[in-house]
Protein backbone atom coordinates (compact mmCIF):
# COMPACT_ATOMS: atom_id res chain seq x y z
CA UNK A 1 0.00 0.00 0.00
CA UNK A 2 1.59 3.27 -1.07
CA UNK A 3 0.75 6.90 -1.51
CA UNK A 4 2.38 10.16 -2.53
CA UNK A 5 3.28 12.45 0.34
CA UNK A 6 5.72 15.29 0.01
CA UNK A 7 8.86 13.79 -1.47
CA UNK A 8 10.76 14.50 -4.66
CA UNK A 9 8.97 13.35 -7.80
CA UNK A 10 6.40 10.74 -6.72
CA UNK A 11 8.38 9.31 -3.82
CA UNK A 12 7.21 9.80 -0.31
CA UNK A 13 5.20 7.27 1.64
CA UNK A 14 5.89 3.58 1.67
CA UNK A 15 4.56 0.84 3.90
CA UNK A 16 8.00 0.11 5.32
CA UNK A 17 9.88 0.35 8.56
CA UNK A 18 12.83 2.04 6.86
CA UNK A 19 14.64 5.13 8.07
CA UNK A 20 18.03 6.75 8.15
CA UNK A 21 18.89 8.18 11.55
CA UNK A 22 22.10 10.15 11.44
CA UNK A 23 23.69 11.24 14.71
CA UNK A 24 25.08 14.49 13.32
CA UNK A 25 26.44 17.37 15.28
CA UNK A 26 27.64 17.62 18.80
CA UNK A 27 31.02 16.11 17.96
CA UNK A 28 34.47 17.61 18.18
CA UNK A 29 36.03 19.61 15.40
CA UNK A 30 37.97 17.60 12.85
CA UNK A 31 41.51 18.62 11.98
CA UNK A 32 41.96 18.68 8.21
CA UNK A 33 45.29 16.84 8.39
CA UNK A 34 43.73 14.15 10.57
CA UNK A 35 40.72 13.89 8.27
CA UNK A 36 42.99 13.32 5.28
CA UNK A 37 45.11 10.78 7.08
CA UNK A 38 44.58 7.24 5.90
CA UNK A 39 43.80 8.03 2.28
CA UNK A 40 45.47 5.52 0.06
CA UNK A 41 46.71 3.58 3.10
CA UNK A 42 45.49 0.04 3.57
CA UNK A 43 44.43 -0.72 7.15
CA UNK A 44 46.80 -3.08 8.93
CA UNK A 45 44.05 -4.71 11.01
CA UNK A 46 40.29 -4.85 11.42
CA UNK A 47 40.54 -2.38 14.31
CA UNK A 48 42.68 -0.06 12.20
CA UNK A 49 40.14 -0.28 9.38
CA UNK A 50 37.29 0.52 11.74
CA UNK A 51 39.21 3.52 13.11
CA UNK A 52 39.88 4.78 9.60
CA UNK A 53 36.22 4.54 8.65
CA UNK A 54 35.14 6.26 11.85
CA UNK A 55 37.59 9.09 11.16
CA UNK A 56 36.28 9.56 7.64
CA UNK A 57 32.66 9.59 8.78
CA UNK A 58 33.47 11.91 11.67
CA UNK A 59 35.06 14.33 9.24
CA UNK A 60 32.03 14.24 6.91
CA UNK A 61 29.56 14.71 9.77
CA UNK A 62 31.59 17.55 11.27
CA UNK A 63 31.52 19.45 7.98
CA UNK A 64 27.80 18.85 7.48
CA UNK A 65 27.12 20.09 11.00
CA UNK A 66 28.97 23.37 10.41
CA UNK A 67 28.34 24.26 6.79
CA UNK A 68 27.94 27.91 7.76
CA UNK A 69 31.73 28.01 8.20
CA UNK A 70 32.41 26.63 4.72
CA UNK A 71 31.89 27.67 1.16
CA UNK A 72 28.90 25.44 0.38
CA UNK A 73 30.35 23.96 -2.79
CA UNK A 74 33.73 23.32 -1.17
CA UNK A 75 32.12 21.83 1.93
CA UNK A 76 30.03 19.45 -0.18
CA UNK A 77 33.13 18.41 -2.10
CA UNK A 78 34.93 17.55 1.12
CA UNK A 79 31.95 15.55 2.40
CA UNK A 80 31.73 13.67 -0.89
CA UNK A 81 35.46 12.95 -0.82
CA UNK A 82 35.18 11.43 2.66
CA UNK A 83 32.16 9.34 1.64
CA UNK A 84 34.06 7.95 -1.35
CA UNK A 85 37.01 7.09 0.87
CA UNK A 86 34.70 5.51 3.44
CA UNK A 87 32.96 3.46 0.74
CA UNK A 88 36.32 2.17 -0.46
CA UNK A 89 37.48 1.35 3.07
CA UNK A 90 34.17 -0.36 3.91
CA UNK A 91 34.20 -2.59 0.85
CA UNK A 92 34.92 -5.69 2.91
CA UNK A 93 31.75 -5.16 4.94
CA UNK A 94 29.87 -6.91 2.19
CA UNK A 95 27.37 -5.83 -0.42
CA UNK A 96 23.81 -5.04 0.49
CA UNK A 97 20.71 -5.07 -1.60
CA UNK A 98 18.19 -2.22 -1.68
CA UNK A 99 15.36 -2.70 0.79
CA UNK A 100 13.07 -5.56 -0.29
CA UNK A 101 10.20 -3.20 0.45
CA UNK A 102 10.95 -1.51 -2.86
CA UNK A 103 9.46 -4.53 -4.62
CA UNK A 104 6.10 -3.81 -2.97
CA UNK A 105 5.79 -0.44 -4.73
CA UNK A 106 3.84 0.17 -7.92
CA UNK A 107 6.02 0.08 -11.04
CA UNK A 108 5.85 3.83 -11.62
CA UNK A 109 7.22 4.54 -8.13
CA UNK A 110 9.97 1.98 -8.56
CA UNK A 111 10.97 3.54 -11.86
CA UNK A 112 10.90 7.05 -10.40
CA UNK A 113 13.56 6.16 -7.85
CA UNK A 114 15.43 3.50 -9.78
CA UNK A 115 18.47 5.63 -10.61
CA UNK A 116 18.96 6.58 -6.96
CA UNK A 117 18.30 3.11 -5.59
CA UNK A 118 20.54 1.22 -8.01
CA UNK A 119 23.66 3.35 -7.60
CA UNK A 120 26.39 1.57 -5.63
CA UNK A 121 28.68 4.56 -5.10
CA UNK A 122 27.84 7.86 -3.45
CA UNK A 123 26.69 10.82 -5.51
CA UNK A 124 28.20 14.28 -5.05
CA UNK A 125 24.78 15.90 -5.28
CA UNK A 126 21.72 14.04 -4.02
CA UNK A 127 23.47 11.79 -1.50
CA UNK A 128 25.32 14.63 0.20
CA UNK A 129 22.11 16.66 0.40
CA UNK A 130 20.15 13.70 1.80
CA UNK A 131 22.69 13.13 4.56
CA UNK A 132 22.96 16.86 5.23
CA UNK A 133 19.19 17.07 5.68
CA UNK A 134 19.29 14.25 8.24
CA UNK A 135 22.04 16.08 10.09
CA UNK A 136 19.87 19.18 10.28
CA UNK A 137 16.88 17.16 11.43
CA UNK A 138 18.97 15.47 14.12
CA UNK A 139 20.15 18.87 15.36
CA UNK A 140 16.60 20.23 15.43
CA UNK A 141 15.32 17.16 17.29
CA UNK A 142 17.98 17.52 19.99
CA UNK A 143 17.13 21.18 20.52
CA UNK A 144 13.36 21.08 20.08
CA UNK A 145 12.74 18.31 22.62
CA UNK A 146 14.05 20.58 25.37
CA UNK A 147 13.93 18.91 28.77
CA UNK A 148 11.16 16.47 27.81
CA UNK A 149 11.84 12.87 28.83
CA UNK A 150 8.52 11.06 28.50
CA UNK A 151 8.03 9.83 24.92
CA UNK A 152 4.70 11.57 24.42
CA UNK A 153 6.06 14.80 25.89
CA UNK A 154 8.99 14.60 23.45
CA UNK A 155 6.59 14.09 20.54
CA UNK A 156 4.50 17.08 21.64
CA UNK A 157 7.62 19.25 21.89
CA UNK A 158 8.73 18.24 18.39
CA UNK A 159 5.27 18.94 17.03
CA UNK A 160 5.20 22.38 18.64
CA UNK A 161 8.52 23.18 17.01
CA UNK A 162 7.23 22.01 13.64
CA UNK A 163 4.10 24.15 13.82
CA UNK A 164 5.85 27.24 15.15
CA UNK A 165 8.76 27.05 12.73
CA UNK A 166 6.91 26.21 9.51
CA UNK A 167 4.28 28.76 8.56
CA UNK A 168 1.25 27.21 6.84
CA UNK A 169 1.01 27.37 3.05
CA UNK A 170 -1.07 25.54 0.46
CA UNK A 171 0.00 22.21 -0.98
CA UNK A 172 2.41 22.43 -3.93
CA UNK A 173 1.28 20.83 -7.21
CA UNK A 174 1.43 17.05 -7.08
CA UNK A 175 2.26 16.73 -10.79
CA UNK A 176 3.75 19.08 -13.42
CA UNK A 177 1.32 21.21 -15.39
CA UNK A 178 1.51 23.75 -18.21
CA UNK A 179 1.54 26.60 -15.69
CA UNK A 180 4.09 24.85 -13.45
CA UNK A 181 6.06 22.41 -15.63
CA UNK A 182 8.91 21.92 -13.18
CA UNK A 183 6.85 21.46 -10.05
CA UNK A 184 8.02 19.16 -7.29
CA UNK A 185 7.68 19.02 -3.55
CA UNK A 186 10.58 20.39 -1.53
CA UNK A 187 13.01 18.05 0.16
CA UNK A 188 13.28 18.20 3.98
CA UNK A 189 16.21 20.62 4.01
CA UNK A 190 14.46 22.93 1.60
CA UNK A 191 11.35 22.94 3.77
CA UNK A 192 13.41 23.78 6.86
CA UNK A 193 15.21 26.61 5.06
CA UNK A 194 12.01 28.08 3.62
CA UNK A 195 10.25 28.18 7.00
CA UNK A 196 6.95 27.35 5.27
CA UNK A 197 5.08 24.10 4.77
CA UNK A 198 1.72 22.67 3.84
CA UNK A 199 -0.08 20.35 6.24
CA UNK A 200 1.36 17.20 4.60
CA UNK A 201 4.84 18.71 4.54
CA UNK A 202 4.57 19.53 8.24
CA UNK A 203 3.57 15.91 8.81
CA UNK A 204 6.63 14.74 6.87
CA UNK A 205 9.04 16.91 8.88
CA UNK A 206 7.37 15.90 12.16
CA UNK A 207 7.77 12.19 11.40
CA UNK A 208 11.42 12.71 10.46
CA UNK A 209 12.02 14.55 13.75
CA UNK A 210 10.38 11.70 15.65
CA UNK A 211 12.79 9.28 14.01
CA UNK A 212 15.78 11.37 14.96
CA UNK A 213 14.50 11.38 18.55
CA UNK A 214 14.30 7.58 18.50
CA UNK A 215 10.50 7.46 18.32
CA UNK A 216 8.33 5.61 15.84
CA UNK A 217 6.33 7.94 13.63
CA UNK A 218 3.89 6.91 10.92
CA UNK A 219 1.28 8.48 8.68
CA UNK A 220 -2.26 7.17 9.01
CA UNK A 221 -4.36 6.97 5.87
CA UNK A 222 -8.05 6.57 5.18
CA UNK A 223 -9.29 4.17 2.49
CA UNK A 224 -9.18 5.44 -1.07
CA UNK A 225 -12.29 5.70 -3.18
CA UNK A 226 -13.24 2.98 -5.65
CA UNK A 227 -10.30 0.79 -4.72
CA UNK A 228 -7.76 3.56 -5.25
CA UNK A 229 -4.68 4.32 -3.20
CA UNK A 230 -5.21 5.19 0.48
CA UNK A 231 -5.46 8.89 1.28
CA UNK A 232 -2.80 10.21 3.70
CA UNK A 233 -4.51 11.72 6.72
CA UNK A 234 -2.29 12.74 9.62
CA UNK A 235 0.87 11.72 11.50
CA UNK A 236 0.93 9.64 14.65
CA UNK A 237 3.59 8.63 17.13
CA UNK A 238 3.41 5.00 18.24
CA UNK A 239 4.11 4.53 21.95
CA UNK A 240 3.47 1.30 23.83
CA UNK A 241 1.16 0.04 21.12
CA UNK A 242 -0.98 3.19 20.93
CA UNK A 243 -0.90 5.67 18.03
CA UNK A 244 -1.25 9.27 19.25
CA UNK A 245 -2.69 11.69 16.70
CA UNK A 246 -1.44 15.12 15.60
CA UNK A 247 -3.24 17.44 13.17
CA UNK A 248 -0.58 19.33 11.14
CA UNK A 249 -3.00 21.43 9.09
CA UNK A 250 -4.78 22.68 12.22
CA UNK A 251 -1.43 22.90 14.02
CA UNK A 252 -2.54 21.01 17.14
CA UNK A 253 -2.55 17.53 18.68
CA UNK A 254 -5.96 15.89 18.34
CA UNK A 255 -7.61 16.39 21.77
CA UNK A 256 -8.55 13.24 23.65
CA UNK A 257 -12.03 12.48 24.99
CA UNK A 258 -13.38 15.46 26.88
CA UNK A 259 -10.62 17.62 25.42
CA UNK A 260 -7.98 16.06 27.67
CA UNK A 261 -4.58 14.86 26.55
CA UNK A 262 -3.72 13.63 23.07
CA UNK A 263 -6.18 11.29 21.38
CA UNK A 264 -5.16 7.85 20.16
CA UNK A 265 -6.50 6.28 16.99
CA UNK A 266 -8.33 3.77 19.18
CA UNK A 267 -10.18 6.60 20.96
CA UNK A 268 -10.89 8.40 17.69
CA UNK A 269 -12.40 5.24 16.21
CA UNK A 270 -14.56 4.41 19.25
CA UNK A 271 -15.68 7.89 20.29
CA UNK A 272 -17.24 10.04 17.52
CA UNK A 273 -16.86 13.18 19.64
CA UNK A 274 -13.05 13.05 19.38
CA UNK A 275 -12.82 13.89 15.68
CA UNK A 276 -16.06 15.86 15.73
CA UNK A 277 -14.35 18.29 18.13
CA UNK A 278 -12.17 19.39 15.21
CA UNK A 279 -15.16 20.55 13.19
CA UNK A 280 -15.76 24.25 12.59
CA UNK A 281 -19.20 25.89 12.68
CA UNK A 282 -19.31 26.08 8.90
CA UNK A 283 -17.26 23.01 8.04
CA UNK A 284 -17.27 19.49 9.43
CA UNK A 285 -13.96 17.75 9.96
CA UNK A 286 -13.49 15.53 6.86
CA UNK A 287 -12.61 12.32 8.76
CA UNK A 288 -15.10 10.58 11.03
CA UNK A 289 -14.93 7.82 13.63
CA UNK A 290 -16.16 5.39 10.96
CA UNK A 291 -13.22 6.33 8.75
CA UNK A 292 -10.82 5.92 11.67
CA UNK A 293 -11.98 2.34 12.13
CA UNK A 294 -10.33 1.28 8.86
CA UNK A 295 -7.16 3.35 8.64
CA UNK A 296 -3.99 2.13 6.96
CA UNK A 297 -0.42 2.78 8.01
CA UNK A 298 2.06 4.58 5.76
CA UNK A 299 5.69 4.97 6.74
CA UNK A 300 7.71 7.80 5.26
CA UNK A 301 10.59 6.72 3.07
CA UNK A 302 12.46 7.97 0.03
CA UNK A 303 14.91 6.45 -2.48
CA UNK A 304 17.93 7.46 -0.38
CA UNK A 305 16.47 5.90 2.76
CA UNK A 306 15.88 2.61 0.97
CA UNK A 307 19.15 2.46 -0.98
CA UNK A 308 21.77 -0.18 -0.23
CA UNK A 309 24.64 2.30 0.18
CA UNK A 310 22.77 4.30 2.82
CA UNK A 311 21.92 1.04 4.61
CA UNK A 312 25.64 0.22 4.73
CA UNK A 313 26.41 3.71 5.97
CA UNK A 314 23.80 3.50 8.72
CA UNK A 315 25.50 0.42 10.17
CA UNK A 316 28.57 2.46 11.11
CA UNK A 317 27.01 5.81 12.08
Secondary structure, DSSP 8 states (H G I E B T S, - for coil): -EE--SSSTT--EESS--------SSS----HHHHHTTTT---SSHHHHHHHHHHHHHHHHHHHTTGGGS-HHHHHHHHHHHHHHHHHHTGGG------GGGGGS-HHHHHHTHHHHH--S--TTHHHHHHHHHHHHHHHHHHHTTT--SHHHHHHHHHHHHHHHSEE-----SS--SSSTT-----HHHHHHHTEE-HHHHHHHHHHHHHHTT-EEEEEEE--GGG---EEEEEEEEETTEEEEEETTTTEE-B-GGG-SB-BHHHHHH-HHHHHTT-BTTB--S--HHHHTT-EEEEE--HHHHSHHHHHHHHH-
